[in-house]
Amino acid sequence: MIRVLLCDDHRIVREGLKQVLADDPAIEVCGEARTGTEALALVSALIGTGPTPTPGAGLDVVLLDIAMPERDGLDVLQALQREHPGLPVLMLSTYPEKQYAVRCIQLGAAGYLHKSADPDDMVAAVRKVAGGGRYLTDATAEALAGAVGRTGMVRTGAAAPAGIEALSYREHQVFRLLTSGHSVSEIGAQLKLAPNTVSTYRARILEKTGARNDVELALLAERQAPAAGL
């Protein structure tokens, strides 16, 4: 039996995933998490390393959404790589592969799937990573091939490099909106954040990327985003 933990803040998504996975009698959903913090706690409990382990439980695969509250999926992925390096993590997202797939694989994910993936592909992905393999869609494989061609290698399980790839999920959201010409107040309204919070994210983005202003950020995005797979 392949035991799977579902991590997504939307209940309707989790219910849909459970229905898809229920079609395979060899797959069992053993837990659900709404936030990144819950995901880490449940992993520890299911594996038996937490303060209150779940008796008779176990875990083989984590299905992890990128856009998680409290701690985003990329942060959770890196924490799982540190604390449970042998645990396969299959990333889920509504974003196309060209934006996050390479980065997820670099950080140690066993695969990357769009939430609109065919149910058969979802089941096949879970089976593949549970068996110790990597599941790469054609789009992800193409993105990885491009990264290899540009850098000569694809790092896995390593810390995120400096620059655009060093940005957290929320910082990357703000970065994309800033480089699209949106003001701080517009970004705050769109992301439901206070303007001063957006300004804090902007300051972190400038520090991490080395840009001095929004114009340099836009130039950086144009020059580096394709190479970074973002």
Number of C-alpha atoms within 10 A of each C-alpha: 9 18 19 23 23 22 29 26 17 13 13 10 14 18 13 12 19 17 13 15 21 14 12 14 9 11 18 17 18 16 17 21 22 18 21 26 15 16 26 19 16 24 26 21 19 22 18 17 15 14 9 12 17 16 10 8 13 19 24 25 23 28 23 27 28 24 21 23 14 13 20 19 26 25 17 21 29 20 13 22 19 12 14 15 14 11 21 27 28 26 25 22 19 13 14 15 24 18 16 23 29 27 26 25 24 19 21 22 28 26 25 29 27 17 17 10 12 12 16 12 13 20 17 15 22 27 20 17 21 22 13 13 14 20 22 18 18 10 15 23 15 15 23 23 16 18 20 13 12 12 12 10 11 18 18 16 16 14 13 19 13 11 17 24 20 16 21 19 19 15 19 18 14 24 23 17 17 19 18 12 13 15 14 20 15 16 22 18 13 12 14 10 14 14 16 12 12 23 16 13 20 20 15 15 24 19 12 16 18 15 17 12 12 16 13 15 21 18 13 17 20 12 11 15 15 14 15 21 20 20
